[in-house]
Amino acid sequence: MRPLCVFLCSDKSSYQIISERTRDEGFHRYFVLKNKSIIVDKKDLNEQDSLIYFDFSNVEYTTLARMVVAYSDAQYSDFFIFQDNYQNIDEISINEKYLWDNEIFYFSKDYVVFEGYNFTKETIEPTYEYYENINKALAGDIVSDKYFIEAIKELLADVNYIFDKSSEKLPAKYKSLFKSNTKSEITYSIFYESNASNKNSIIFTKLALDSFRYKITNDQELNCYFI
């Protein structure tokens, strides 16, 4: 039995990226949309998907866990909750009855039956290896895709992000990095395989560009330029 995956989506961009990335994963997707301004085309949903509008801003994760168990089908024994992101659940190593860190909240029904809704969030401190690889990435050295993504995160600001039409084919794992602050007066545009050179652009490409503020390159020869 595949788990139930709950996606807390703060805005339309988050919903669209996660929906696109998980469409063919084969598990039950339960979308929780923060407000009714997030318009959803029901044609984009799979038959088994669920969707509700609920402002989860000030709701504790323990309360969310209770709600998920209470309102889901009894057949489910494993649950994931993601907020504005997704990680491939088949690549997540689960050795305990629950896992809660900055990216993932997982728990099993067995755990809450026998232990109750008692969860402790794990704080992961960056290691020397992390900082070493981030510094290499920011210096322009080639790094693995893992640190390519982490280095991009280090550079992202709390601004509004819009996706240029060229970014339609940008892999979802990169699209999901951009959390828009629609109240910001600053806007960055995201391009894919483009040589755009306008200010406040972020360009993913295998092309070599001459003018940029930062260049990050992964081991698949993909560059991310901050212009």
Backbone as a ProteinNet text record, in pm:
[ID]
protein_1_A
[PRIMARY]
MRPLCVFLCSDKSSYQIISERTRDEGFHRYFVLKNKSIIVDKKDLNEQDSLIYFDFSNVEYTTLARMVVAYSDAQYSDFFIFQDNYQNIDEISINEKYLWDNEIFYFSKDYVVFEGYNFTKETIEPTYEYYENINKALAGDIVSDKYFIEAIKELLADVNYIFDKSSEKLPAKYKSLFKSNTKSEITYSIFYESNASNKNSIIFTKLALDSFRYKITNDQELNCYFI
[TERTIARY]
83.4	0	86.5	65.9	137.8	86.8	170.9	129.5	34.7	-24.2	-101	-6.2	0.5	88.5	5	26.2	-46.7	44.4	-5.4	73.8	7.7	76.5	29.6	82.8	-5.1	36.5	-3.8	96.3	71.3	23.9	58.4	17.2	1.3	-43.8	-72.9	53.4	164.3	290	331.9	323.2	358.3	270.5	140.1	47.4	81.2	102.4	127.2	254.7	359.8	487.7	476.6	416.2	403.4	309.7	199.4	104	170	246.4	315.2	417.8	492.5	601.2	552.3	434.2	387.2	274.4	238.8	120.5	125.8	244.4	255.7	317.2	316.2	380.3	297.9	167.3	86.5	35.7	59.1	3.9	-113.8	-188.4	-301.4	-246.2	-279.4	-235.3	-350	-319.4	-419.1	-368.5	-426	-382.3	-460.2	-385.8	-447.1	-403.5	-496.8	-466.1	-500.5	-406.3	-415.9	-534.6	-570.1	-684.9	-749.6	-869.9	-949.7	-907.2	-804.5	-750.2	-667.4	-636.3	-562.2	-664.1	-678.6	-777.9	-720.9	-797.8	-751.5	-840.9	-777.5	-850.7	-864.6	-986.2	-1009.3	-957.7	-940.6	-887.9	-744.2	-673.8	-534.3	-520.9	-632	-628.4	-646.3	-579.4	-601.1	-729.3	-781.5	-909.7	-907.7	-795.9	-789.8	-748	-718.4	-673	-784.5	-742.5	-835.5	-784.2	-876.6	-838	-933.6	-876.3	-957.4	-888.6	-965.5	-911.3	-910.2	-792.1	-779.3	-655.7	-673	-560.3	-480.9	-365.9	-284.1	-175.1	-180.3	-71.6	-30.3	-126.6	-96.2	-133	-134.3	-172.6	-47.8	-36.7	78	76.1	195.3	204	139.2	141.5	74.5	-75.8	-132.4	-275.2	-302.4	-213.5	-229.1	-225.7	-136.1	-126.3	-257.4	-315.5	-444.3	-552.3	-554.4	-655	-638.5	-512.3	-485.3	-536.4	-507.7	-552.8	-705.1	-763.9	-908.6	-989.9	-940.6	-1021	-976	-881.5	-836.2	-894	-886.7	-936.3	-855.6	-921.8	-857	-751.4	-750	-654.3	-510.7	-492.7	-358.3	-288.8	-163	-84.7	40.2	72.1	189	148.8	203.6	163	284.8	283.9	384.1	311	368.4	317.4	431.9	409.6	508	446.4	523.9	476.2	555.8	488.4	547.4	670.9	679.5	791.9	755.4	840.8	823.8	958.7	980.7	1097.3	1047.5	1116.7	1077.9	1073.1	955.4	940.8	1013.1	1037.9	1108.7	1258.4	1305.6	1447.1	1472.2	1365.1	1378.1	1401.2	1506.8	1538.5	1461.8	1368.1	1285.8	1324.9	1389.1	1430.4	1350.5	1265.8	1188.3	1039.6	956.9	812.7	766.7	857.8	828	958	948	1063.1	1013.6	1078.9	1036.8	1160.4	1185	1294.2	1246.1	1336.6	1296.5	1227.6	1244.2	1190.4	1076.5	1077	987.7	917.6	790.1	719.9	652.1	702.9	647.6	610.2	499.7	467.1	383.1	388.2	309.3	190.3	85.6	-31	3.8	92.2	136	194.4	273.1	337.2	234.3	137.8	42.7	-53.9	-78.1	-164.5	-98.5	31.4	100	170.8	211.6	289.2	215.6	103	33.3	97.5	48.3	98.9	212.4	316.5	433.1	549.4	575.8	680.9	782.2	908.3	1014.5	1083.2	1086.6	1149.2	1299.9	1359.4	1504.7	1571.5	1667.9	1745.2	1874.9	1893.2	2012.2	2110.4	2225.2	2327.5	2415.1	2438.6	2526.3	2665.6	2721.7	2853.2	2961.9	3086.4	3200.5	3192.1	3152.5	3140.4	3039.4	2929.5	2826.6	2886.2	2948.1	3003.7	3113.6	3193.6	3302.1	3246	3141.4	3082.9	3005.9	2940.9	2870.9	2971.8	3083.3	3187.2	3244.8	3263.5	3312	3212.4	3084.8	2980.7	2977.1	2984.2	2977.2	3103.1	3212.4	3336.8	3341.2	3238.2	3231.9	3280.1	3318.4	3361.6	3240.4	3263.3	3156.4	3127.3	2999	2957.5	2846.1	2814.3	2704.5	2572.9	2470.7	2341	2284.8	2314.3	2268.1	2318.7	2447.3	2504.3	2477	2453.1	2405.7	2275.5	2183.9	2054.3	2071.8	2155.5	2175.5	2239.7	2331.5	2397.4	2298	2209.3	2105.4	2017.9	1982	1900	1967.8	2100.2	2174.7	2164.7	2145.1	2144.3	2004.2	1902.3	1766.2	1721.1	1657.6	1607.7	1456.1	1403.1	1258.9	1191.9	1180.8	1125.9	1021.1	965.1	868.2	941.6	903.6	966.1	858.9	890.9	799.7	876.2	805.4	867.4	842.6	951.3	942	890.2	830.8	778.2	885.8	1010.5	1120	1141.2	1092.5	1117.7	1016.6	925.8	825.4	890.6	1006.1	1073.9	1180	1190.9	1284.7	1236.9	1324.7	1282.2	1217.9	1113.9	1035.6	1118.3	1223.8	1304.5	1373.6	1396.3	1454.4	1345.1	1234.5	1123.2	1076.6	1076	1021.8	1108.6	1227.8	1315.2	1263.3	1181.8	1144.7	1009.9	1014.5	894	870.1	764.5	740.7	681	734.6	674	605.7	476.5	405	391.3	422.3	414.8	544.5	648	776.2	769.5	840.9	846.9	954.7	1032.2	1139.5	1094.9	1116.3	1078.3	1197.6	1217.5	1319.8	1249.6	1306.8	1252.6	1338.8	1274.4	1344.5	1340.5	1458	1468.6	1534.8	1507.3	1571.1	1622.4	1749.2	1815.8	1793.1	1826.9	1809	1936.7	1959	2072.9	2025.3	1911.4	1858.3	1963.1	1968	2071.4	2015.7	1881.4	1823	1848.4	1852.8	1879.6	1774	1814.5	1724.8	1671	1762.9	1728.2	1806.2	1743.3	1809.9	1794.5	1906.6	1904.4	1967.8	1892.6	1944.6	1977.9	2102.3	2141.8	2276.1	2300.1	2431.3	2519.1	2462	2539.1	2636.1	2738.5	2834.3	2796.7	2765.9	2733.2	2851.8	2863.8	2980	2959.3	2837.5	2812.4	2715	2758.4	2672.7	2731.7	2647.4	2694.8	2743.3	2668.6	2707.6	2683.4	2769.4	2752.4	2771.1	2672.4	2678.8	2662.3	2747.4	2747.9	2742.9	2654.5	2649.4	2725.6	2731.2	2811.8	2742.7	2626	2563.8	2584	2675.2	2712.1	2599.5	2505.8	2400.6	2448	2436.2	2474.3	2349.9	2363.9	2260.9	2327.3	2284.8	2342.8	2248.9	2304	2231.5	2283.1	2193.6	2233.2	2205.5
-120.4	0	125	211.4	337.9	429.3	519.4	607.6	716.6	785.9	906	1024.6	1107.2	1223.7	1350.9	1430.1	1555.3	1670	1759	1872.6	2002.2	2075.1	2204.9	2309.4	2375.8	2469.9	2611.5	2698.4	2835.9	2926.6	2891.1	2975.8	2890.5	2954.4	2881.2	2822.6	2897.3	2848.1	2717.7	2714.7	2594.5	2477.9	2501.7	2395.7	2343	2434	2391.8	2310.4	2352.4	2282.1	2142.2	2133.2	2003	1911.8	1967.1	1887.6	1828.9	1910.9	1865	1756.9	1778.9	1687.6	1552.3	1547.2	1423.4	1355.1	1408.3	1359.1	1208.7	1157.3	1015.7	927.6	975.2	899.5	780	782.5	665.3	656.8	759.8	757.1	854.8	842	931.7	1068	1169.9	1306.2	1382.4	1444	1522.3	1665.6	1753.1	1892.1	1976.4	2050.5	2143.6	2283.7	2360.8	2492.2	2599.7	2690.8	2788	2882.6	2919.9	3009.9	2989.7	3041.2	3016.1	3098.2	3181.9	3254	3160.4	3042.8	2942.2	2864.5	2902.2	2841.1	2713.4	2606	2475.9	2427.1	2381.5	2318	2169.9	2125.3	1987.7	1884.6	1927.8	1835.7	1795.9	1876.3	1847.2	1745.2	1710.5	1617.8	1473.8	1381.7	1240	1195.6	1082.7	1035.5	1017	969.8	940.2	1060.4	1174.1	1290.9	1351.5	1421.8	1497.5	1640.5	1734.2	1874.5	1948.6	2026.1	2111.6	2247.3	2348	2478.8	2490.3	2520.8	2529.4	2613	2717.2	2802.7	2734.3	2676.7	2599.5	2683.3	2816	2904.2	2883	2876.9	2871.2	2737.2	2633.6	2500.7	2417	2361.5	2277.8	2148.6	2095.6	1971.5	1853.5	1855.5	1748.5	1751.6	1871.6	1884.7	1838.3	1875.8	1830.5	1678.1	1616.7	1470.2	1407.7	1463.6	1414	1425.7	1538.5	1560.5	1463.4	1439.6	1348.8	1207.9	1160.5	1026.2	1021.2	1125.7	1127.1	1131.5	1206.2	1229.1	1150	1059	977.9	837.6	766.1	628.7	540.4	448.5	361.5	270.5	255.8	165.3	217.2	348.6	404.9	385.8	341.2	320.1	407.1	474.1	562.1	695.9	803.7	938	1029.3	1108.7	1214.2	1347.8	1450.1	1586.3	1673.9	1741.1	1832.8	1971.9	2073.7	2211	2281.6	2312.8	2386.5	2318.8	2188.3	2115	1968.7	1893.8	1748.5	1684.3	1572.9	1488.6	1350.5	1286.8	1152.9	1058.9	1011.8	931.8	798.1	751.4	624.6	639.1	763.5	787.8	829.6	837.1	878.9	756.3	759.9	647.9	664.5	573.1	577.5	460.3	492	386.4	387.2	488	502	505.1	518	525.1	664.5	761.8	895.9	966.8	1067.2	1147.7	1289.8	1384	1524.2	1612.2	1674.9	1771.1	1889.7	1970.3	2091.7	2064	1943.9	1912.8	1811.5	1723.2	1607.1	1590.2	1553.3	1506.6	1376.2	1267.3	1133.9	1070	995.5	915.4	795.6	691.3	571.8	566.4	498.7	484.6	403.5	305.5	226.4	315.4	414.7	501.9	578.7	642.4	724.8	639.2	515.9	426.4	390.7	360.7	313.5	424.5	531.7	637.4	770.3	780.4	908.2	1003.7	1126.6	1226	1306.1	1233.8	1293.8	1293.7	1409.7	1422.1	1527.2	1501.6	1598.4	1628.8	1755.1	1793.9	1781.7	1717	1698.7	1822	1873.8	1987.3	1936.1	1961.4	1912.4	2027	2016.9	2120.3	2094	2195.4	2178	2130.6	2040	1984.2	2062	2030.3	2090.9	2058.1	1934.9	1893.9	1982.5	2014.3	2099.1	2234.7	2301.3	2434	2430	2323.9	2311.8	2304.1	2224.1	2208.5	2332.6	2400.6	2524.2	2629.5	2640.5	2737.3	2705.4	2576.5	2536.5	2577.2	2552.1	2584	2733.7	2814.7	2960.3	3015.8	2938.8	2980.5	2939	2866.2	2826.9	2686.9	2610.8	2472.4	2381.8	2272.4	2176.4	2096.6	2084.7	2008.9	1913.2	1820.8	1727.7	1803.9	1738.6	1805.5	1842.3	1760.9	1790.3	1926.9	1951.9	2078.7	2192	2157.5	2254.8	2317.2	2231.6	2277.8	2356.6	2306	2374.6	2512.3	2522.3	2650.9	2752.3	2705.8	2794.7	2845.7	2756.1	2796.4	2906	2894.6	2993.3	3132.9	3139.9	3268.3	3327.9	3249.3	3297.1	3397.1	3502.4	3607.2	3594.4	3665.7	3664.4	3766.8	3729.9	3819.8	3744.6	3813	3750.4	3685	3560.5	3489.6	3459.5	3485.1	3448.8	3362.2	3268.2	3175.3	3220.1	3243.9	3274.5	3150.8	3171.3	3059.2	2955.6	3000.1	2906.9	2806.3	2838.1	2752	2637.8	2625.9	2519.2	2381.3	2365.3	2235	2221.6	2323	2314.3	2205.7	2108.9	2002.3	2055.5	1986.7	2033.5	2046.3	1963.9	1971.9	2106.7	2173.3	2307.8	2414.2	2393.3	2488.3	2502.4	2390.4	2391.9	2470.1	2511.9	2589.7	2731.7	2778.5	2920	2942	3000.6	3033.5	3183.8	3219.8	3361.4	3436.5	3554.2	3650.3	3755.6	3737.2	3823.7	3966.7	3988.9	4123.9	4202.6	4133.1	4198.7	4290.5	4401.4	4494.1	4452.8	4350	4300.5	4171	4159.5	4039.5	3983.6	3853.1	3782.5	3693.4	3683.9	3598.7	3474.2	3359.1	3231.1	3186.3	3158.7	3116.6	2978.7	2908.6	2778.6	2774.6	2737.7	2731.9	2861.8	2969.3	3102.3	3182.8	3281.1	3370.9	3510.5	3515.5	3643.2	3711.5	3841.9	3913.2	4027	4032.6	4141.9	4124	4234.6	4234	4152.1	4095.3	4014.2	3892.5	3823.5	3699.1	3584.3	3467.7	3343.8	3249.1	3203.8	3127.9	2990.4	2886.5	2749.7	2714	2683.1	2654.2	2581.5	2511.2	2451.3	2542.8	2656.4	2754.8	2827.8	2885.4	2967	3113.5	3179.4	3322.2	3403.1	3523.8	3606.6	3696.6	3745.3	3843.4	3788.2	3780.3	3726	3762.9	3752	3775.4	3644.7	3537.5	3406	3301.2	3200.1	3086.1	2958.8	2872.4	2744.5	2633.9	2531.9	2427.1	2289.8	2203.4	2067.2	1969.5	1844.7	1745.5	1691.2	1749.4	1719.1	1835.8	1926.6	2042.6	2145.5	2140.9	2242.8	2360.2	2479.7	2600.8	2674.7	2737.2	2828	2964.2	3060.7	3194.9	3290.3	3368.5	3478.9	3606.2	3675.3	3793.5	3920.6
0	0	0	-97.6	-103.8	7.5	57.4	166.8	119.3	215	186.1	198.2	95.5	96.9	99.1	202.5	219.4	179.8	95	47.8	93.1	180.1	225.5	128.1	56.6	-47.8	-9.2	2.8	46.9	-65.5	-190	-302.5	-428	-534.5	-658.2	-719.5	-712.3	-768.4	-700.7	-568.4	-493.2	-535.4	-544.8	-586.2	-725.1	-820	-957.8	-971	-902.3	-910.6	-851	-732.4	-665.8	-744.1	-792.9	-869.9	-994.3	-1064.6	-1185.2	-1152.5	-1044.5	-1011.1	-961.4	-901.5	-838.2	-914.4	-1029.5	-1101.3	-1129.3	-1159.3	-1198.5	-1090.1	-966.4	-857.5	-809.8	-831.6	-799.7	-657.1	-576	-440.6	-430.1	-322	-296.6	-256	-333.7	-304.1	-237.7	-125.3	-53.3	-46.9	-128.4	-135.2	-34.2	47.6	142	97.6	42.8	-12.2	89.9	107.6	217.6	205.4	84.6	69.4	-67.4	-81.3	-200.9	-321.5	-303.1	-418.5	-507.2	-456.2	-533.5	-616.3	-742	-829.5	-891	-881.9	-930.4	-1043.8	-1150	-1258.8	-1223.9	-1199.6	-1155.5	-1256.2	-1382.3	-1484.2	-1454.5	-1373.6	-1341.5	-1228.3	-1165.4	-1052.2	-1099	-1030.5	-1055.3	-987.7	-1030.1	-977.3	-825.7	-771.3	-628.7	-543.6	-606	-531.3	-446.5	-341	-257.3	-247.9	-222.9	-214.5	-121.3	-29.6	56.7	70.6	109.3	143.5	295.8	349.2	494.9	527.5	609.1	646.5	757.9	719.2	813.3	878.3	859.7	903.4	1048.1	1138.2	1281.4	1343.7	1260.9	1309.1	1335.2	1454.1	1489.3	1407.7	1382	1304.7	1377.3	1510.6	1584.7	1557.5	1547.6	1516.1	1373.3	1280.8	1142.7	1134.2	1211	1211.2	1258.9	1363.2	1413.5	1306.5	1239	1135.5	1020.1	980.6	869.6	901.9	1019.6	1058.6	1070	1129.6	1154.1	1025.5	925.5	805.4	683.6	701	587.7	597	487.6	481.9	576.2	642.8	742.1	681.1	549.3	484.8	493.6	515.2	513.6	647.8	639.4	762.1	767.4	657.5	652.3	592	651	611.3	596.2	490.4	471.4	463.6	526.7	513.4	465	352.4	296.1	288	320.7	305	196.3	87	-25.4	-82.5	-71.8	-130.6	-145.2	-210.5	-220.8	-240.6	-173	-197.2	-235.4	-326.8	-370.6	-250.5	-216.4	-94.1	-104.6	-227.2	-243.5	-215.4	-208.1	-180.5	-36	44.3	183.9	271.5	349.8	438.9	570	593.5	714.5	803.7	916.5	1009.2	1138.8	1155	1277.5	1243	1348.4	1329.2	1290.5	1303.5	1253.6	1219.8	1134.8	1095	1074.7	1141.3	1130	1128.3	1013.4	1004	921.8	871.1	800	666.7	613.5	481.9	484.6	583.1	581.6	716.5	710.9	830.1	791.6	846.9	819.8	951.8	954.2	1072.2	1029.4	1109.9	1082.8	1178.1	1135.9	1222.5	1346.7	1332.2	1448.1	1556.4	1514	1612.2	1693.7	1627.8	1702.7	1784.9	1742	1820.5	1952.7	1948.1	2069.4	2146.7	2079.7	2146.3	2155.9	2086.3	2084.6	1985.5	1985.2	1889.7	1953.1	1985.2	2051.1	1952.8	1894.8	1794.1	1837.3	1808.3	1832.9	1701.1	1666.1	1539.9	1550	1450.4	1447.9	1389.3	1460.5	1411.1	1351.3	1223.6	1154.3	1138.2	1202.5	1192.1	1069.5	988.1	871.4	913.2	837	867.4	794.6	828.5	757.9	609.7	577.7	437.4	365.1	432.8	372.6	335.6	433.7	408.1	302	303.3	205.9	64	47.3	-86	-130.4	-36.4	-71	-115.8	-45	-82.4	-220.5	-248.7	-381.2	-489.7	-462.4	-560.3	-588.4	-482.9	-500.1	-566.1	-557.3	-622.4	-769.3	-813.7	-954.1	-982.8	-878.3	-899.3	-923.3	-994.5	-1020.7	-893.3	-859.7	-740.7	-780	-689.7	-714.4	-719.3	-772.8	-785	-647.3	-547.6	-411.1	-365.1	-380.8	-335.4	-435	-560.1	-659	-609.4	-566.1	-514.5	-385.5	-295.1	-167.1	-186.4	-280.3	-306.5	-363.1	-450	-502.7	-388.2	-297.8	-182.1	-101.3	-87.6	-9.3	-71	-202	-271	-288.8	-264.6	-291	-185.2	-233.5	-145.3	-129.3	-31.2	-5	-96.7	-224.6	-326.4	-407.6	-505.7	-594.2	-711.5	-744.5	-855.7	-961.4	-1086	-1194.6	-1293.8	-1354.1	-1447.5	-1591.7	-1662.9	-1804.3	-1878.1	-1995.2	-2073.7	-2101.9	-2114.3	-2143.3	-2029.9	-1910.1	-1794.2	-1781.8	-1879	-1872.4	-1864.6	-1929.9	-1930.7	-1822.7	-1736.6	-1625.3	-1529.6	-1492.1	-1401.2	-1274.6	-1228.9	-1114.2	-987.4	-973.6	-851.6	-838.6	-951.9	-948.3	-935.3	-1002.7	-991.3	-846.9	-776.1	-639.3	-540.6	-582.7	-494.4	-474.2	-566.6	-567.4	-499.5	-381.5	-304.3	-316.6	-385.5	-414.3	-296.2	-274.6	-181.9	-268.6	-291.7	-386	-334.7	-207.2	-151.8	-175.2	-219.7	-241.9	-364	-356.8	-469.6	-569.5	-534.6	-621.9	-687.3	-816.2	-890.2	-966.2	-954.5	-1031.4	-1133.6	-1252.6	-1357.8	-1373.1	-1389.6	-1402	-1547.6	-1605.2	-1744.7	-1753.3	-1862.7	-1886.4	-2030	-2044.7	-2175.7	-2252.6	-2188.1	-2245.7	-2224.2	-2308.2	-2288.8	-2248.3	-2181.3	-2132.8	-2044.7	-2052.9	-1977.4	-1893	-1881.8	-1805	-1655	-1584.8	-1441.3	-1367.2	-1254.2	-1171.1	-1247	-1313.8	-1382.3	-1320.3	-1317.6	-1278.7	-1396	-1450.5	-1575.4	-1554.9	-1589	-1589	-1733.1	-1759.1	-1896.9	-1900.5	-2010.7	-2033.6	-2119.1	-2157.1	-2233	-2140.5	-2198.6	-2122.7	-2138.9	-2028.2	-2032.1	-1981.7	-2029.6	-1996.4	-1874.8	-1856.4	-1751.7	-1648.5	-1524.1	-1417.6	-1281.7	-1178.1	-1041.7	-978.4	-1001.5	-950.1	-1057.4	-1057.5	-1146.7	-1064.5	-1065.5	-993.8	-1097.1	-1090.3	-1192.3	-1126.7	-1177.5	-1122.8	-1211.7	-1168.6	-1240.2	-1365.6	-1401.3	-1530.6	-1627.9	-1590.4	-1671.8	-1683.8	-1591.9	-1589.5	-1504.7	-1559.2	-1487	-1437.3	-1324.4	-1276	-1258.8	-1340.8	-1335.4	-1264.1	-1171.8	-1112.3	-1179.5	-1251.5	-1328.8	-1248.1
[MASK]
+++++++++++++++++++++++++++++++++++++++++++++++++++++++++++++++++++++++++++++++++++++++++++++++++++++++++++++++++++++++++++++++++++++++++++++++++++++++++++++++++++++++++++++++++++++++++++++++++++++++++++++++++++++++++++++++++++

